[in-house]
């Protein structure tokens, strides 16, 4: 059977699947998952170490709202954000750039958090293109991530761990060992990100980024992958039912011991192939 015509349901999936109704439900799912995990870790006297994306977006304002309604001790929270766009010189784009992930997190998570819960600078890390190994050392020093939250790109990337270009050879285990680094973005990523963020102005998307390594993601104790973009209806089927290969990096998650997929009902539906 064509993988694009496969049904997705909790009882017909090689990985645990949860289907929610709307984008808003998905944002609250992320926020509540993080909130309750911090609460549990606090009660056990443990740090909360999370690898986090910017996209999906808008879960962080829900987390701030939860913290305002029910204050939570965030002093042992460590947030490792996955990536950032780079300029032509290989430096992180300015935080006030409209595409800056650092700027987004500052506005959505750090600034709105009540004063007593406001995260300190050393609790919020982004990979540094000048010292990517330092990011990995810090994560390793904290014992690795308890939870990694991720989305999946149209070519199967997690963070910006891009699929190899045609003709480029890399095996599964080699891909799983990739650490934090500076990379060129693929045409697929540039194109779909311009559709999401810039209404198709693909020439305005930066051509390079610094990304957390696939190793750091795969070494996480638990990985939660979220899908809410309409085009991810095909992507999630490749992840679940396609070949396990570095050519579609997200498929490698099927070899991780603790992965859950959460998607909107629209993503779970079979893709409709028709002219529009």
Order of alpha helices (4+ residues) and beta strands (2+ residues): beta-alpha-beta-alpha-beta-beta-alpha-beta-alpha-beta-alpha-beta-alpha-beta-alpha-beta-alpha-beta-alpha
